Amino acid sequence: MKKDKKSDIIAVAKAARVSPSTVSRAFNHPDLVKATTRKKIDAAVRRLGYIRNRAAQTIHGIRSGTIGLIVPTIDHTIFAELIQSFSDAVAEQGFTILLASHDYSLEQEYALTRKMLEHRVDGMALIGVEHSKDTYGLLDQQKIPAILLWNVEEGAPIPCVGSDNYLAGKLIADHVTTLGHRDIAALFPPLDGNDRAARRFDGVQDTLHKAGYHLPAHRVLETTYNIADAKQAVGRLIAQGPTPSALLCGNDVLAWGALHALARAGLRVPEDVTVTGIGDFKGSRDFEPPLTTVRIPAPQIGARAADMIVASITGTDPTPQNTIIAPELKIRQTSRAV
């Protein structure tokens, strides 16, 4: 039911077999519309890619000057550098960002994308390449410039700019195996809906396998991106024993929690346990001891993504090419040879 021009409320009403006033009521006063009717209207809206124009005051054909950026979380430093660099770079070119977070829910990301499009943003930026079919379909139906940040995948339906998360996992696993570690554990966030962490974990597993080491299930810990939760997970690992000689963390936040848990247990880093992260967030270099990690170049990713999306919006480069900015191993004082 894809149209050459954007669908209007009449088309939605016809597809849902209700009146236009019912469609309007479902948006503005959903509590006054039966649930079954709302479901029919929602199905029609999704099929048609209909977007309400909440920026009616904007003159047709004139840009709103805003770019939507949706990230998984703003609770901690994971995406802070990326958001800042992206915001600064688009501001230099006359745009501002409309920021939201979806808490690792792809369905919530879809809802937020709809809201931003209702406000007539000029372009959309999303994190990673794993998004719902509805989100991808909505962006395609609206023909709005869009870009994916953080991951790069050939064949992705939207241009990407990011780092190689698989390589990041490989770099850190290569480092610890080169140091002679064989009793290794991994601490990662839930991988479902998080293609960045999933690719890193694949890089770790494949590299360890090539080195002749199989990562057993009981050595794979899963926790949210939270220092307190990471502390608890590592505390349980220590209590169960024996303590591994190396702990590979899916990002620096988890590594920070691991360092706190090991210190609390009276274990020395790196004398007793090697700890590594991925990300190289602000503060990782200043930890005591400074954290060995892989630098994901967030400022460069944000700045390059800003240039690409603005060029796409303004028409100076309507079809930007994928851009990979390589990760870099940062060897510091939390790792040592056994």
Phi and psi restraints in degrees (value plus and minus 20) as a CYANA .aco file:
   2 LYS   PHI     -90.4   -50.4
   2 LYS   PSI     115.5   155.5
   3 LYS   PHI    -130.0   -90.0
   3 LYS   PSI     137.3   177.3
   4 ASP   PHI     -90.3   -50.3
   4 ASP   PSI     -51.1   -11.1
   5 LYS   PHI    -137.8   -97.8
   5 LYS   PSI     141.0   181.0
   6 LYS   PHI     -84.1   -44.1
   6 LYS   PSI     121.2   161.2
   7 SER   PHI     -90.1   -50.1
   7 SER   PSI     131.8   171.8
   8 ASP   PHI    -136.4   -96.4
   8 ASP   PSI    -199.9  -159.9
   9 ILE   PHI     -86.3   -46.3
   9 ILE   PSI     -46.3    -6.3
  10 ILE   PHI     -86.7   -46.7
  10 ILE   PSI     -62.5   -22.5
  11 ALA   PHI     -84.8   -44.8
  11 ALA   PSI     -59.1   -19.1
  12 VAL   PHI     -84.0   -44.0
  12 VAL   PSI     -65.3   -25.3
  13 ALA   PHI     -80.4   -40.4
  13 ALA   PSI     -62.6   -22.6
  14 LYS   PHI     -84.6   -44.6
  14 LYS   PSI     -63.3   -23.3
  15 ALA   PHI     -85.9   -45.9
  15 ALA   PSI     -55.4   -15.4
  16 ALA   PHI    -107.6   -67.6
  16 ALA   PSI     -27.2    12.8
  17 ARG   PHI      40.1    80.1
  17 ARG   PSI      25.8    65.8
  18 VAL   PHI    -155.4  -115.4
  18 VAL   PSI     156.5   196.5
  19 SER   PHI    -103.5   -63.5
  19 SER   PSI     134.7   174.7
  20 PRO   PHI     -77.1   -37.1
  20 PRO   PSI     -54.7   -14.7
  21 SER   PHI     -85.3   -45.3
  21 SER   PSI     -53.2   -13.2
  22 THR   PHI     -87.5   -47.5
  22 THR   PSI     -60.1   -20.1
  23 VAL   PHI     -81.0   -41.0
  23 VAL   PSI     -66.0   -26.0
  24 SER   PHI     -81.1   -41.1
  24 SER   PSI     -62.2   -22.2
  25 ARG   PHI     -84.5   -44.5
  25 ARG   PSI     -56.9   -16.9
  26 ALA   PHI     -83.6   -43.6
  26 ALA   PSI     -52.5   -12.5
  27 PHE   PHI     -98.1   -58.1
  27 PHE   PSI     -66.0   -26.0
  28 ASN   PHI    -107.6   -67.6
  28 ASN   PSI     -52.3   -12.3
  29 HIS   PHI    -159.9  -119.9
  29 HIS   PSI      47.2    87.2
  30 PRO   PHI     -78.7   -38.7
  30 PRO   PSI     -45.9    -5.9
  31 ASP   PHI     -87.8   -47.8
  31 ASP   PSI     -36.1     3.9
  32 LEU   PHI    -113.4   -73.4
  32 LEU   PSI     -19.2    20.8
  33 VAL   PHI    -136.8   -96.8
  33 VAL   PSI     115.6   155.6
  34 LYS   PHI     -77.3   -37.3
  34 LYS   PSI     126.6   166.6
  35 ALA   PHI     -79.3   -39.3
  35 ALA   PSI     -60.2   -20.2
  36 THR   PHI     -84.9   -44.9
  36 THR   PSI     -57.1   -17.1
  37 THR   PHI     -88.7   -48.7
  37 THR   PSI     -61.9   -21.9
  38 ARG   PHI     -80.1   -40.1
  38 ARG   PSI     -58.2   -18.2
  39 LYS   PHI     -84.1   -44.1
  39 LYS   PSI     -61.0   -21.0
  40 LYS   PHI     -84.2   -44.2
  40 LYS   PSI     -61.9   -21.9
  41 ILE   PHI     -86.4   -46.4
  41 ILE   PSI     -61.9   -21.9
  42 ASP   PHI     -82.2   -42.2
  42 ASP   PSI     -60.6   -20.6
  43 ALA   PHI     -82.7   -42.7
  43 ALA   PSI     -61.7   -21.7
  44 ALA   PHI     -86.3   -46.3
  44 ALA   PSI     -60.9   -20.9
  45 VAL   PHI     -80.4   -40.4
  45 VAL   PSI     -63.8   -23.8
  46 ARG   PHI     -86.2   -46.2
  46 ARG   PSI     -61.2   -21.2
  47 ARG   PHI     -84.4   -44.4
  47 ARG   PSI     -61.2   -21.2
  48 LEU   PHI    -108.0   -68.0
  48 LEU   PSI     -36.9     3.1
  49 GLY   PHI      48.9    88.9
  49 GLY   PSI      11.5    51.5
  50 TYR   PHI     -89.7   -49.7
  50 TYR   PSI     116.3   156.3
  51 ILE   PHI    -149.2  -109.2
  51 ILE   PSI     106.9   146.9
  52 ARG   PHI     -91.1   -51.1
  52 ARG   PSI     125.5   165.5
  53 ASN   PHI    -115.4   -75.4
  53 ASN   PSI      76.6   116.6
  54 ARG   PHI    -105.0   -65.0
  54 ARG   PSI     -26.8    13.2
  55 ALA   PHI    -127.6   -87.6
  55 ALA   PSI      30.8    70.8
  56 ALA   PHI     -80.6   -40.6
  56 ALA   PSI     -43.9    -3.9
  57 GLN   PHI     -93.7   -53.7
  57 GLN   PSI     -33.6     6.4
  58 THR   PHI     -94.2   -54.2
  58 THR   PSI     107.9   147.9
  59 ILE   PHI     -86.1   -46.1
  59 ILE   PSI     113.8   153.8
  60 HIS   PHI     -77.6   -37.6
  60 HIS   PSI     111.5   151.5
  61 GLY   PHI      72.1   112.1
  61 GLY   PSI     -29.2    10.8
  62 ILE   PHI    -123.2   -83.2
  62 ILE   PSI     111.1   151.1
  63 ARG   PHI     -85.0   -45.0
  63 ARG   PSI     129.8   169.8
  64 SER   PHI    -100.2   -60.2
  64 SER   PSI     -38.3     1.7
  65 GLY   PHI      59.3    99.3
  65 GLY   PSI      -4.0    36.0
  66 THR   PHI    -142.8  -102.8
  66 THR   PSI     128.8   168.8
  67 ILE   PHI    -146.3  -106.3
  67 ILE   PSI     107.2   147.2
  68 GLY   PHI    -100.2   -60.2
  68 GLY   PSI     113.0   153.0
  69 LEU   PHI    -148.0  -108.0
  69 LEU   PSI      96.9   136.9
  70 ILE   PHI    -134.4   -94.4
  70 ILE   PSI     102.5   142.5
  71 VAL   PHI    -136.7   -96.7
  71 VAL   PSI     138.1   178.1
  72 PRO   PHI     -83.9   -43.9
  72 PRO   PSI     -55.7   -15.7
  73 THR   PHI    -176.8  -136.8
  73 THR   PSI     130.6   170.6
  74 ILE   PHI    -144.9  -104.9
  74 ILE   PSI       0.2    40.2
  75 ASP   PHI     -93.1   -53.1
  75 ASP   PSI     -47.2    -7.2
  76 HIS   PHI    -167.0  -127.0
  76 HIS   PSI    -183.0  -143.0
  77 THR   PHI    -104.2   -64.2
  77 THR   PSI     -18.1    21.9
  78 ILE   PHI     -73.1   -33.1
  78 ILE   PSI     -69.1   -29.1
  79 PHE   PHI    -130.2   -90.2
  79 PHE   PSI     -10.4    29.6
  80 ALA   PHI     -80.2   -40.2
  80 ALA   PSI     -69.0   -29.0
  81 GLU   PHI     -84.1   -44.1
  81 GLU   PSI     -58.3   -18.3
  82 LEU   PHI     -83.0   -43.0
  82 LEU   PSI     -68.4   -28.4
  83 ILE   PHI     -79.7   -39.7
  83 ILE   PSI     -65.5   -25.5
  84 GLN   PHI     -83.7   -43.7
  84 GLN   PSI     -67.2   -27.2
  85 SER   PHI     -87.5   -47.5
  85 SER   PSI     -58.6   -18.6
  86 PHE   PHI     -83.7   -43.7
  86 PHE   PSI     -66.1   -26.1
  87 SER   PHI     -82.6   -42.6
  87 SER   PSI     -64.9   -24.9
  88 ASP   PHI     -82.8   -42.8
  88 ASP   PSI     -62.4   -22.4
  89 ALA   PHI     -89.5   -49.5
  89 ALA   PSI     -59.6   -19.6
  90 VAL   PHI     -92.3   -52.3
  90 VAL   PSI     -51.2   -11.2
  91 ALA   PHI     -83.4   -43.4
  91 ALA   PSI     -56.7   -16.7
  92 GLU   PHI     -83.2   -43.2
  92 GLU   PSI     -41.5    -1.5
  93 GLN   PHI    -127.1   -87.1
  93 GLN   PSI      -4.0    36.0
  94 GLY   PHI      70.7   110.7
  94 GLY   PSI      -7.0    33.0
  95 PHE   PHI    -135.8   -95.8
  95 PHE   PSI     139.0   179.0
  96 THR   PHI    -142.9  -102.9
  96 THR   PSI     143.1   183.1
  97 ILE   PHI    -125.4   -85.4
  97 ILE   PSI     129.0   169.0
  98 LEU   PHI    -130.2   -90.2
  98 LEU   PSI      92.8   132.8
  99 LEU   PHI    -126.0   -86.0
  99 LEU   PSI     119.9   159.9
 100 ALA   PHI    -170.4  -130.4
 100 ALA   PSI     141.6   181.6
 101 SER   PHI    -150.5  -110.5
 101 SER   PSI     127.2   167.2
 102 HIS   PHI    -133.6   -93.6
 102 HIS   PSI     -15.6    24.4
 103 ASP   PHI      34.4    74.4
 103 ASP   PSI      23.3    63.3
 104 TYR   PHI      41.4    81.4
 104 TYR   PSI       8.2    48.2
 105 SER   PHI    -132.2   -92.2
 105 SER   PSI      93.5   133.5
 106 LEU   PHI     -89.2   -49.2
 106 LEU   PSI     -48.6    -8.6
 107 GLU   PHI     -89.3   -49.3
 107 GLU   PSI     -60.3   -20.3
 108 GLN   PHI     -86.3   -46.3
 108 GLN   PSI     -55.1   -15.1
 109 GLU   PHI     -81.5   -41.5
 109 GLU   PSI     -61.1   -21.1
 110 TYR   PHI     -79.2   -39.2
 110 TYR   PSI     -66.8   -26.8
 111 ALA   PHI     -81.7   -41.7
 111 ALA   PSI     -60.4   -20.4
 112 LEU   PHI     -89.0   -49.0
 112 LEU   PSI     -56.8   -16.8
 113 THR   PHI     -81.5   -41.5
 113 THR   PSI     -63.4   -23.4
 114 ARG   PHI     -78.9   -38.9
 114 ARG   PSI     -66.5   -26.5
 115 LYS   PHI     -81.5   -41.5
 115 LYS   PSI     -61.3   -21.3
 116 MET   PHI     -86.7   -46.7
 116 MET   PSI     -59.1   -19.1
 117 LEU   PHI     -87.8   -47.8
 117 LEU   PSI     -52.0   -12.0
 118 GLU   PHI     -81.8   -41.8
 118 GLU   PSI     -51.9   -11.9
 119 HIS   PHI    -105.9   -65.9
 119 HIS   PSI     -12.8    27.2
 120 ARG   PHI      38.9    78.9
 120 ARG   PSI      28.1    68.1
 121 VAL   PHI     -83.7   -43.7
 121 VAL   PSI     134.9   174.9
 122 ASP   PHI    -103.5   -63.5
 122 ASP   PSI     -40.5    -0.5
 123 GLY   PHI    -180.7  -140.7
 123 GLY   PSI     144.8   184.8
 124 MET   PHI    -149.8  -109.8
 124 MET   PSI     119.2   159.2
 125 ALA   PHI    -145.4  -105.4
 125 ALA   PSI     108.1   148.1
 126 LEU   PHI    -143.6  -103.6
 126 LEU   PSI     138.0   178.0
 127 ILE   PHI    -116.0   -76.0
 127 ILE   PSI     111.1   151.1
 128 GLY   PHI      60.2   100.2
 128 GLY   PSI     159.2   199.2
 129 VAL   PHI    -130.8   -90.8
 129 VAL   PSI     -27.6    12.4
 130 GLU   PHI    -111.8   -71.8
 130 GLU   PSI      88.1   128.1
 131 HIS   PHI    -159.9  -119.9
 131 HIS   PSI     140.2   180.2
 132 SER   PHI     -88.3   -48.3
 132 SER   PSI     136.2   176.2
 133 LYS   PHI     -79.3   -39.3
 133 LYS   PSI     -57.1   -17.1
 134 ASP   PHI     -84.6   -44.6
 134 ASP   PSI     -59.4   -19.4
 135 THR   PHI     -85.5   -45.5
 135 THR   PSI     -68.8   -28.8
 136 TYR   PHI     -79.9   -39.9
 136 TYR   PSI     -62.0   -22.0
 137 GLY   PHI     -84.5   -44.5
 137 GLY   PSI     -58.5   -18.5
 138 LEU   PHI     -83.9   -43.9
 138 LEU   PSI     -65.4   -25.4
 139 LEU   PHI     -83.8   -43.8
 139 LEU   PSI     -57.2   -17.2
 140 ASP   PHI     -89.3   -49.3
 140 ASP   PSI     -62.9   -22.9
 141 GLN   PHI     -84.0   -44.0
 141 GLN   PSI     -57.5   -17.5
 142 GLN   PHI    -102.4   -62.4
 142 GLN   PSI     -29.4    10.6
 143 LYS   PHI      33.8    73.8
 143 LYS   PSI      22.0    62.0
 144 ILE   PHI    -119.5   -79.5
 144 ILE   PSI     119.4   159.4
 145 PRO   PHI     -76.9   -36.9
 145 PRO   PSI     115.0   155.0
 146 ALA   PHI    -166.1  -126.1
 146 ALA   PSI     138.2   178.2
 147 ILE   PHI    -168.4  -128.4
 147 ILE   PSI     128.9   168.9
 148 LEU   PHI    -129.3   -89.3
 148 LEU   PSI     112.5   152.5
 149 LEU   PHI    -132.4   -92.4
 149 LEU   PSI     134.0   174.0
 150 TRP   PHI      72.6   112.6
 150 TRP   PSI     -63.2   -23.2
 151 ASN   PHI    -134.2   -94.2
 151 ASN   PSI     134.2   174.2
 152 VAL   PHI    -148.0  -108.0
 152 VAL   PSI     106.8   146.8
 153 GLU   PHI    -158.7  -118.7
 153 GLU   PSI     101.8   141.8
 154 GLU   PHI     -82.5   -42.5
 154 GLU   PSI     116.6   156.6
 155 GLY   PHI      71.1   111.1
 155 GLY   PSI     -23.7    16.3
 156 ALA   PHI     -83.4   -43.4
 156 ALA   PSI     123.1   163.1
 157 PRO   PHI     -91.7   -51.7
 157 PRO   PSI     -29.9    10.1
 158 ILE   PHI    -149.7  -109.7
 158 ILE   PSI     122.7   162.7
 159 PRO   PHI     -76.0   -36.0
 159 PRO   PSI     124.7   164.7
 160 CYS   PHI    -140.7  -100.7
 160 CYS   PSI     128.6   168.6
 161 VAL   PHI    -161.1  -121.1
 161 VAL   PSI     106.3   146.3
 162 GLY   PHI     159.9   199.9
 162 GLY   PSI    -185.0  -145.0
 163 SER   PHI    -127.6   -87.6
 163 SER   PSI     156.7   196.7
 164 ASP   PHI    -118.2   -78.2
 164 ASP   PSI      77.0   117.0
 165 ASN   PHI     -89.0   -49.0
 165 ASN   PSI     -51.4   -11.4
 166 TYR   PHI     -81.8   -41.8
 166 TYR   PSI     -64.9   -24.9
 167 LEU   PHI     -83.5   -43.5
 167 LEU   PSI     -56.2   -16.2
 168 ALA   PHI     -79.7   -39.7
 168 ALA   PSI     -65.4   -25.4
 169 GLY   PHI     -83.8   -43.8
 169 GLY   PSI     -59.6   -19.6
 170 LYS   PHI     -84.9   -44.9
 170 LYS   PSI     -63.0   -23.0
 171 LEU   PHI     -79.6   -39.6
 171 LEU   PSI     -64.0   -24.0
 172 ILE   PHI     -93.8   -53.8
 172 ILE   PSI     -55.8   -15.8
 173 ALA   PHI     -89.2   -49.2
 173 ALA   PSI     -60.3   -20.3
 174 ASP   PHI     -78.3   -38.3
 174 ASP   PSI     -61.4   -21.4
 175 HIS   PHI     -81.6   -41.6
 175 HIS   PSI     -69.8   -29.8
 176 VAL   PHI     -92.0   -52.0
 176 VAL   PSI     -53.7   -13.7
 177 THR   PHI     -91.4   -51.4
 177 THR   PSI     -54.8   -14.8
 178 THR   PHI     -83.6   -43.6
 178 THR   PSI     -51.5   -11.5
 179 LEU   PHI     -96.0   -56.0
 179 LEU   PSI     -24.5    15.5
 180 GLY   PHI      76.6   116.6
 180 GLY   PSI     -13.9    26.1
 181 HIS   PHI     -94.3   -54.3
 181 HIS   PSI     117.1   157.1
 182 ARG   PHI    -148.5  -108.5
 182 ARG   PSI     -46.9    -6.9
 183 ASP   PHI    -112.0   -72.0
 183 ASP   PSI      69.9   109.9
 184 ILE   PHI    -139.1   -99.1
 184 ILE   PSI     120.6   160.6
 185 ALA   PHI    -142.5  -102.5
 185 ALA   PSI     138.2   178.2
 186 ALA   PHI    -147.3  -107.3
 186 ALA   PSI     119.7   159.7
 187 LEU   PHI    -143.1  -103.1
 187 LEU   PSI      90.0   130.0
 188 PHE   PHI    -151.6  -111.6
 188 PHE   PSI     138.3   178.3
 189 PRO   PHI     -96.9   -56.9
 189 PRO   PSI     149.1   189.1
 190 PRO   PHI     -75.2   -35.2
 190 PRO   PSI     113.4   153.4
 191 LEU   PHI    -106.2   -66.2
 191 LEU   PSI     -40.6    -0.6
 192 ASP   PHI     -86.3   -46.3
 192 ASP   PSI     102.9   142.9
 193 GLY   PHI      59.8    99.8
 193 GLY   PSI     -12.3    27.7
 194 ASN   PHI    -151.4  -111.4
 194 ASN   PSI      63.6   103.6
 195 ASP   PHI     -88.3   -48.3
 195 ASP   PSI     -43.6    -3.6
 196 ARG   PHI     -84.0   -44.0
 196 ARG   PSI     -70.7   -30.7
 197 ALA   PHI     -86.4   -46.4
 197 ALA   PSI     -57.4   -17.4
 198 ALA   PHI     -82.6   -42.6
 198 ALA   PSI     -62.1   -22.1
 199 ARG   PHI     -87.9   -47.9
 199 ARG   PSI     -57.6   -17.6
 200 ARG   PHI     -83.2   -43.2
 200 ARG   PSI     -63.7   -23.7
 201 PHE   PHI     -84.8   -44.8
 201 PHE   PSI     -58.9   -18.9
 202 ASP   PHI     -80.2   -40.2
 202 ASP   PSI     -61.9   -21.9
 203 GLY   PHI     -82.8   -42.8
 203 GLY   PSI     -60.2   -20.2
 204 VAL   PHI     -84.8   -44.8
 204 VAL   PSI     -71.4   -31.4
 205 GLN   PHI     -80.9   -40.9
 205 GLN   PSI     -67.7   -27.7
 206 ASP   PHI     -82.5   -42.5
 206 ASP   PSI     -60.2   -20.2
 207 THR   PHI     -88.2   -48.2
 207 THR   PSI     -62.6   -22.6
 208 LEU   PHI     -84.0   -44.0
 208 LEU   PSI     -59.1   -19.1
 209 HIS   PHI     -83.2   -43.2
 209 HIS   PSI     -63.0   -23.0
 210 LYS   PHI     -85.2   -45.2
 210 LYS   PSI     -47.5    -7.5
 211 ALA   PHI    -103.2   -63.2
 211 ALA   PSI     -18.4    21.6
 212 GLY   PHI      67.7   107.7
 212 GLY   PSI      -1.7    38.3
 213 TYR   PHI    -141.0  -101.0
 213 TYR   PSI     110.3   150.3
 214 HIS   PHI    -122.1   -82.1
 214 HIS   PSI     106.7   146.7
 215 LEU   PHI    -102.5   -62.5
 215 LEU   PSI      84.6   124.6
 216 PRO   PHI     -89.8   -49.8
 216 PRO   PSI     137.6   177.6
 217 ALA   PHI     -79.3   -39.3
 217 ALA   PSI     -57.4   -17.4
 218 HIS   PHI     -93.6   -53.6
 218 HIS   PSI     -28.4    11.6
 219 ARG   PHI    -119.5   -79.5
 219 ARG   PSI     -14.7    25.3
 220 VAL   PHI    -128.1   -88.1
 220 VAL   PSI      90.0   130.0
 221 LEU   PHI    -119.8   -79.8
 221 LEU   PSI     125.3   165.3
 222 GLU   PHI    -148.7  -108.7
 222 GLU   PSI     109.9   149.9
 223 THR   PHI    -175.1  -135.1
 223 THR   PSI     143.2   183.2
 224 THR   PHI     -92.2   -52.2
 224 THR   PSI     146.9   186.9
 225 TYR   PHI     -93.4   -53.4
 225 TYR   PSI      58.7    98.7
 226 ASN   PHI    -172.2  -132.2
 226 ASN   PSI     109.3   149.3
 227 ILE   PHI     -81.7   -41.7
 227 ILE   PSI     -64.1   -24.1
 228 ALA   PHI     -82.8   -42.8
 228 ALA   PSI     -63.7   -23.7
 229 ASP   PHI     -85.7   -45.7
 229 ASP   PSI     -57.7   -17.7
 230 ALA   PHI     -84.5   -44.5
 230 ALA   PSI     -60.3   -20.3
 231 LYS   PHI     -78.9   -38.9
 231 LYS   PSI     -64.6   -24.6
 232 GLN   PHI     -84.6   -44.6
 232 GLN   PSI     -62.5   -22.5
 233 ALA   PHI     -83.3   -43.3
 233 ALA   PSI     -63.7   -23.7
 234 VAL   PHI     -91.3   -51.3
 234 VAL   PSI     -54.6   -14.6
 235 GLY   PHI     -80.4   -40.4
 235 GLY   PSI     -60.6   -20.6
 236 ARG   PHI     -85.9   -45.9
 236 ARG   PSI     -59.2   -19.2
 237 LEU   PHI     -81.4   -41.4
 237 LEU   PSI     -63.4   -23.4
 238 ILE   PHI     -85.1   -45.1
 238 ILE   PSI     -62.0   -22.0
 239 ALA   PHI     -84.4   -44.4
 239 ALA   PSI     -56.1   -16.1
 240 GLN   PHI     -91.3   -51.3
 240 GLN   PSI     -55.2   -15.2
 241 GLY   PHI      41.1    81.1
 241 GLY   PSI     144.0   184.0
 242 PRO   PHI     -92.8   -52.8
 242 PRO   PSI     135.9   175.9
 243 THR   PHI     -93.8   -53.8
 243 THR   PSI     111.3   151.3
 244 PRO   PHI     -87.5   -47.5
 244 PRO   PSI     142.1   182.1
 245 SER   PHI    -103.6   -63.6
 245 SER   PSI     -38.0     2.0
 246 ALA   PHI    -164.2  -124.2
 246 ALA   PSI     121.5   161.5
 247 LEU   PHI    -146.3  -106.3
 247 LEU   PSI      95.3   135.3
 248 LEU   PHI    -117.9   -77.9
 248 LEU   PSI     101.3   141.3
 249 CYS   PHI    -126.7   -86.7
 249 CYS   PSI     122.4   162.4
 250 GLY   PHI     -88.1   -48.1
 250 GLY   PSI     -39.8     0.2
 251 ASN   PHI    -181.0  -141.0
 251 ASN   PSI     155.6   195.6
 252 ASP   PHI     -88.4   -48.4
 252 ASP   PSI     -52.6   -12.6
 253 VAL   PHI     -79.5   -39.5
 253 VAL   PSI     -65.0   -25.0
 254 LEU   PHI     -85.2   -45.2
 254 LEU   PSI     -57.6   -17.6
 255 ALA   PHI     -84.9   -44.9
 255 ALA   PSI     -58.1   -18.1
 256 TRP   PHI     -80.7   -40.7
 256 TRP   PSI     -64.8   -24.8
 257 GLY   PHI     -81.7   -41.7
 257 GLY   PSI     -59.9   -19.9
 258 ALA   PHI     -82.3   -42.3
 258 ALA   PSI     -62.6   -22.6
 259 LEU   PHI     -81.7   -41.7
 259 LEU   PSI     -60.4   -20.4
 260 HIS   PHI     -84.2   -44.2
 260 HIS   PSI     -62.9   -22.9
 261 ALA   PHI     -85.3   -45.3
 261 ALA   PSI     -61.5   -21.5
 262 LEU   PHI     -86.3   -46.3
 262 LEU   PSI     -60.8   -20.8
 263 ALA   PHI     -83.4   -43.4
 263 ALA   PSI     -60.2   -20.2
 264 ARG   PHI     -83.8   -43.8
 264 ARG   PSI     -52.6   -12.6
 265 ALA   PHI    -104.2   -64.2
 265 ALA   PSI     -20.8    19.2
 266 GLY   PHI      60.1   100.1
 266 GLY   PSI      -2.1    37.9
 267 LEU   PHI    -115.8   -75.8
 267 LEU   PSI     119.8   159.8
 268 ARG   PHI    -113.3   -73.3
 268 ARG   PSI     122.3   162.3
 269 VAL   PHI    -138.7   -98.7
 269 VAL   PSI     101.1   141.1
 270 PRO   PHI    -121.9   -81.9
 270 PRO   PSI     -12.8    27.2
 271 GLU   PHI     -78.4   -38.4
 271 GLU   PSI     -63.6   -23.6
 272 ASP   PHI    -115.3   -75.3
 272 ASP   PSI     -58.7   -18.7
 273 VAL   PHI    -161.2  -121.2
 273 VAL   PSI     111.0   151.0
 274 THR   PHI    -105.8   -65.8
 274 THR   PSI     114.1   154.1
 275 VAL   PHI    -146.3  -106.3
 275 VAL   PSI     113.5   153.5
 276 THR   PHI    -151.0  -111.0
 276 THR   PSI     135.5   175.5
 277 GLY   PHI    -146.4  -106.4
 277 GLY   PSI    -192.2  -152.2
 278 ILE   PHI    -163.8  -123.8
 278 ILE   PSI     110.6   150.6
 279 GLY   PHI     114.1   154.1
 279 GLY   PSI     -66.4   -26.4
 280 ASP   PHI      37.2    77.2
 280 ASP   PSI      36.6    76.6
 281 PHE   PHI     -91.7   -51.7
 281 PHE   PSI     143.6   183.6
 282 LYS   PHI     -79.9   -39.9
 282 LYS   PSI     108.0   148.0
 283 GLY   PHI      88.4   128.4
 283 GLY   PSI     -45.2    -5.2
 284 SER   PHI     -84.7   -44.7
 284 SER   PSI     -58.3   -18.3
 285 ARG   PHI     -91.8   -51.8
 285 ARG   PSI     -42.6    -2.6
 286 ASP   PHI    -116.0   -76.0
 286 ASP   PSI     -22.5    17.5
 287 PHE   PHI     -83.3   -43.3
 287 PHE   PSI     142.4   182.4
 288 GLU   PHI    -142.6  -102.6
 288 GLU   PSI      83.3   123.3
 289 PRO   PHI    -100.2   -60.2
 289 PRO   PSI     138.7   178.7
 290 PRO   PHI     -80.1   -40.1
 290 PRO   PSI     121.5   161.5
 291 LEU   PHI    -103.7   -63.7
 291 LEU   PSI     108.9   148.9
 292 THR   PHI     -93.6   -53.6
 292 THR   PSI     108.5   148.5
 293 THR   PHI    -176.6  -136.6
 293 THR   PSI     159.3   199.3
 294 VAL   PHI    -132.7   -92.7
 294 VAL   PSI     105.2   145.2
 295 ARG   PHI     -97.2   -57.2
 295 ARG   PSI      95.0   135.0
 296 ILE   PHI    -113.7   -73.7
 296 ILE   PSI      92.9   132.9
 297 PRO   PHI     -94.0   -54.0
 297 PRO   PSI      52.4    92.4
 298 ALA   PHI     -78.3   -38.3
 298 ALA   PSI     -64.4   -24.4
 299 PRO   PHI     -80.4   -40.4
 299 PRO   PSI     -60.8   -20.8
 300 GLN   PHI     -87.7   -47.7
 300 GLN   PSI     -58.6   -18.6
 301 ILE   PHI     -82.6   -42.6
 301 ILE   PSI     -67.0   -27.0
 302 GLY   PHI     -81.5   -41.5
 302 GLY   PSI     -64.2   -24.2
 303 ALA   PHI     -86.9   -46.9
 303 ALA   PSI     -62.9   -22.9
 304 ARG   PHI     -86.8   -46.8
 304 ARG   PSI     -60.6   -20.6
 305 ALA   PHI     -81.5   -41.5
 305 ALA   PSI     -59.7   -19.7
 306 ALA   PHI     -81.8   -41.8
 306 ALA   PSI     -64.9   -24.9
 307 ASP   PHI     -81.2   -41.2
 307 ASP   PSI     -60.7   -20.7
 308 MET   PHI     -88.1   -48.1
 308 MET   PSI     -64.4   -24.4
 309 ILE   PHI     -91.4   -51.4
 309 ILE   PSI     -57.7   -17.7
 310 VAL   PHI     -85.7   -45.7
 310 VAL   PSI     -61.0   -21.0
 311 ALA   PHI     -82.9   -42.9
 311 ALA   PSI     -56.2   -16.2
 312 SER   PHI     -89.5   -49.5
 312 SER   PSI     -59.9   -19.9
 313 ILE   PHI     -86.1   -46.1
 313 ILE   PSI     -64.9   -24.9
 314 THR   PHI    -101.5   -61.5
 314 THR   PSI     -32.1     7.9
 315 GLY   PHI      68.5   108.5
 315 GLY   PSI     -18.1    21.9
 316 THR   PHI     -92.4   -52.4
 316 THR   PSI     -45.8    -5.8
 317 ASP   PHI    -169.8  -129.8
 317 ASP   PSI      60.8   100.8
 318 PRO   PHI     -88.8   -48.8
 318 PRO   PSI     -38.1     1.9
 319 THR   PHI    -149.5  -109.5
 319 THR   PSI      51.0    91.0
 320 PRO   PHI     -84.4   -44.4
 320 PRO   PSI     130.4   170.4
 321 GLN   PHI    -112.4   -72.4
 321 GLN   PSI     133.6   173.6
 322 ASN   PHI     -77.0   -37.0
 322 ASN   PSI     123.1   163.1
 323 THR   PHI    -149.6  -109.6
 323 THR   PSI     105.8   145.8
 324 ILE   PHI    -128.3   -88.3
 324 ILE   PSI     109.0   149.0
 325 ILE   PHI    -133.7   -93.7
 325 ILE   PSI      94.7   134.7
 326 ALA   PHI     -86.1   -46.1
 326 ALA   PSI     122.0   162.0
 327 PRO   PHI     -95.2   -55.2
 327 PRO   PSI     144.4   184.4
 328 GLU   PHI    -159.9  -119.9
 328 GLU   PSI     107.6   147.6
 329 LEU   PHI     -90.9   -50.9
 329 LEU   PSI     110.1   150.1
 330 LYS   PHI    -136.4   -96.4
 330 LYS   PSI      80.7   120.7
 331 ILE   PHI    -106.4   -66.4
 331 ILE   PSI      98.5   138.5
 332 ARG   PHI    -146.9  -106.9
 332 ARG   PSI    -167.7  -127.7
 333 GLN   PHI    -117.0   -77.0
 333 GLN   PSI     -10.0    30.0
 334 THR   PHI    -117.5   -77.5
 334 THR   PSI     -12.5    27.5
 335 SER   PHI    -151.3  -111.3
 335 SER   PSI     125.3   165.3
 336 ARG   PHI    -176.8  -136.8
 336 ARG   PSI     142.2   182.2
 337 ALA   PHI     -94.7   -54.7
 337 ALA   PSI     132.1   172.1
